[in-house]
């Protein structure tokens, strides 16, 4: 709650969720649709100020009402070619995201950190058990 209030005071953007990700010591904020510009600020000023005050890496993802749109927002700026959401043999919901081959590294992230973020956020907001990036 303290981090959400801090983000809102520093940027003016409204946060829907805040995730402390201990593996990379980062904070991931999910913000209200349309508030991305406010959160980043002119020349990235607001997000940079937030990083300095918190003292950790900060990532911002714009929320969306559908799982497909939210997935696109999470993996951005990688270009998404397609998303397929289905149930596997155990009955778990799984999403397969196909990205442009040139953007695959960006979508996965160094040591898979973007995949971890994607799985974590999709589990919290849309109860998807797994996300596969192809």
N, C-alpha and C positions, 0 to 999 in steps of 0.2 A: 504494500500500500504506500509505503514511503517513497519508493522509486517511481510509482505511478504519479503521485502528487508532484514529485520533483520534475518529471518530464513535462507534466501539464503546465507547471509554473514557468519553466524555462522556455518552452516552445509554443504553448497555446494549443497544441494538439491534444485530443482526447484519447487516452489509452483504454482499450478494452481488456487487455491482459498484459501481464509482465511475467517472464520466465527467467529464473536464475539458472544458468546453464553452467554447472561447476566444472565440467570437463575442460572447457576452454576459458573459464572464468569470465564469461560474457553475460550480458543482459539482453534479452530479446523482448521488445515491446510490440504488441499487436495494437495498431491504432485504428480509429474509426475511419471508414471509407471517406476519401476526399481530404484527409488531414495530412497526407504525405508531404505536401509542400510546406505546410506550417512546421512539421516536425524537423525537416531538413534545414529550412531557412535559406536565406540568400547566401549563395556560395558555400552552403553546408555549415553556416555559422551556428545555428541552433543545435544541431547534432554534435558538433565539435565541443561546444560549451557543455553540453550534457555529459559527454565522455569525460571531460576534465573534472567536472564536479563529482561525478560518481567514481571516477578513477578506474574504470574498467571499459573494455570494448562494449559498444552499444550497437545493436542492430534493430532496425525498424521494419515491420511488415504491415502492409495495409490489409485490413480484414475484408472479407467478401462474404456474401450470403450463401454462395454455393461452394461446394468442395472444389470443383474444377477451377473456379476463379481464384479461390484462396490459394490453391496449389500454384497457379500461374504467378500470383503475387509473391509467394515464398521463393520460387526459383528465379524470379526476375533478377537481373536483366537477361538471363538465358532465354533464348527463343524456344517456346514450347510448340511442338508440332502436333501433339495429340495427348489426350488423357483418357485412360480407360479404368473405370472403377468397377470391381467385380468381387464376388465372394469366392474364397478358395475352398479346398476340400474339407477344411476344418470348420468352415462357416465364418471365418474372419473376413472382414472387408479389406481389400487391398487395392491400391492405386498404382497403375503403371503410367509413368510420365515419359513421353518420347520428346527429346530435345534435339535441336540442331546439332549435328556431329561436332561442329566447331565450338559449341557452348557446353559440351558434356563435362569437361573439366571444371568449368565455372559452376555448373549445377551440382556437381558432387562436392567440390570444395577440397581444400588441402586436408589430407587424412580423413576425408569423408565428413567433415564438420557440417557442411550444408545439408547433407542427407540426414544427419542426426537432427538438425534443426527442423527439417521438413517433417520427419517422422514424429517428433515431439509435438509440434504445433498441430499437425493433422489428427493426432490421437486426442489431444486436448479439446479441439474444437469440432471435429467431425467423426470421432470414434473410429478412425481408420487404423487398423492394426499394423500395416506395413506400406511403405512407399518404395517403389523400384524405379530407378531412373535408367532409361535405355536410350 
